[in-house]
Protein backbone atom coordinates (compact mmCIF):
# COMPACT_ATOMS: atom_id res chain seq x y z
CA UNK A 1 0.00 0.00 0.00
CA UNK A 2 1.33 3.43 -0.95
CA UNK A 3 2.21 5.86 1.80
CA UNK A 4 0.65 9.30 1.75
CA UNK A 5 2.62 12.30 2.96
CA UNK A 6 1.17 15.67 3.84
CA UNK A 7 2.06 18.78 1.90
CA UNK A 8 4.20 20.18 4.69
CA UNK A 9 6.40 17.07 4.75
CA UNK A 10 6.77 17.15 0.97
CA UNK A 11 7.73 20.83 1.00
CA UNK A 12 10.20 20.24 3.83
CA UNK A 13 11.74 17.30 1.98
CA UNK A 14 12.20 19.34 -1.20
CA UNK A 15 13.71 22.20 0.77
CA UNK A 16 16.06 19.73 2.51
CA UNK A 17 17.10 18.48 -0.93
CA UNK A 18 17.70 22.01 -2.24
CA UNK A 19 19.72 22.95 0.84
CA UNK A 20 21.90 19.83 0.72
CA UNK A 21 22.20 18.83 -2.96
CA UNK A 22 25.76 20.18 -3.22
CA UNK A 23 27.21 18.05 -0.45
CA UNK A 24 24.94 15.01 0.03
CA UNK A 25 23.94 12.27 -2.39
CA UNK A 26 20.23 11.86 -3.10
CA UNK A 27 20.40 8.37 -1.63
CA UNK A 28 21.72 9.82 1.64
CA UNK A 29 18.97 12.41 1.73
CA UNK A 30 16.13 10.01 1.03
CA UNK A 31 17.49 7.63 3.66
CA UNK A 32 17.58 10.49 6.18
CA UNK A 33 13.99 11.37 5.29
CA UNK A 34 12.74 7.79 5.24
CA UNK A 35 11.44 7.94 1.66
CA UNK A 36 12.52 6.41 -1.64
CA UNK A 37 14.82 8.11 -4.12
CA UNK A 38 12.11 8.12 -6.77
CA UNK A 39 9.65 9.81 -4.41
CA UNK A 40 12.09 12.58 -3.52
CA UNK A 41 13.02 13.10 -7.18
CA UNK A 42 9.34 13.26 -8.18
CA UNK A 43 8.61 15.92 -5.54
CA UNK A 44 11.62 17.98 -6.66
CA UNK A 45 10.48 17.81 -10.32
CA UNK A 46 6.93 18.78 -9.38
CA UNK A 47 8.16 21.76 -7.39
CA UNK A 48 10.07 22.96 -10.44
CA UNK A 49 7.06 22.55 -12.75
CA UNK A 50 4.23 23.90 -10.59
CA UNK A 51 5.44 27.53 -10.43
CA UNK A 52 5.86 27.54 -14.20
CA UNK A 53 2.28 26.43 -14.86
CA UNK A 54 0.60 28.32 -12.01
CA UNK A 55 -0.13 31.47 -14.09
CA UNK A 56 -1.92 29.31 -16.67
CA UNK A 57 -4.01 27.62 -13.98
CA UNK A 58 -4.94 30.96 -12.43
CA UNK A 59 -5.98 32.44 -15.80
CA UNK A 60 -8.25 29.47 -16.47
CA UNK A 61 -9.88 29.83 -13.05
CA UNK A 62 -10.45 33.54 -13.61
CA UNK A 63 -12.22 32.83 -16.93
CA UNK A 64 -14.42 30.09 -15.72
C-alpha positions in Angstrom: 0.0 0.0 0.0 1.3 3.4 -0.9 2.2 5.9 1.8 0.7 9.3 1.7 2.6 12.3 3.0 1.2 15.7 3.8 2.1 18.8 1.9 4.2 20.2 4.7 6.4 17.1 4.7 6.8 17.1 1.0 7.7 20.8 1.0 10.2 20.2 3.8 11.7 17.3 2.0 12.2 19.3 -1.2 13.7 22.2 0.8 16.1 19.7 2.5 17.1 18.5 -0.9 17.7 22.0 -2.2 19.7 22.9 0.8 21.9 19.8 0.7 22.2 18.8 -3.0 25.8 20.2 -3.2 27.2 18.0 -0.4 24.9 15.0 0.0 23.9 12.3 -2.4 20.2 11.9 -3.1 20.4 8.4 -1.6 21.7 9.8 1.6 19.0 12.4 1.7 16.1 10.0 1.0 17.5 7.6 3.7 17.6 10.5 6.2 14.0 11.4 5.3 12.7 7.8 5.2 11.4 7.9 1.7 12.5 6.4 -1.6 14.8 8.1 -4.1 12.1 8.1 -6.8 9.6 9.8 -4.4 12.1 12.6 -3.5 13.0 13.1 -7.2 9.3 13.3 -8.2 8.6 15.9 -5.5 11.6 18.0 -6.7 10.5 17.8 -10.3 6.9 18.8 -9.4 8.2 21.8 -7.4 10.1 23.0 -10.4 7.1 22.5 -12.8 4.2 23.9 -10.6 5.4 27.5 -10.4 5.9 27.5 -14.2 2.3 26.4 -14.9 0.6 28.3 -12.0 -0.1 31.5 -14.1 -1.9 29.3 -16.7 -4.0 27.6 -14.0 -4.9 31.0 -12.4 -6.0 32.4 -15.8 -8.2 29.5 -16.5 -9.9 29.8 -13.1 -10.4 33.5 -13.6 -12.2 32.8 -16.9 -14.4 30.1 -15.7 
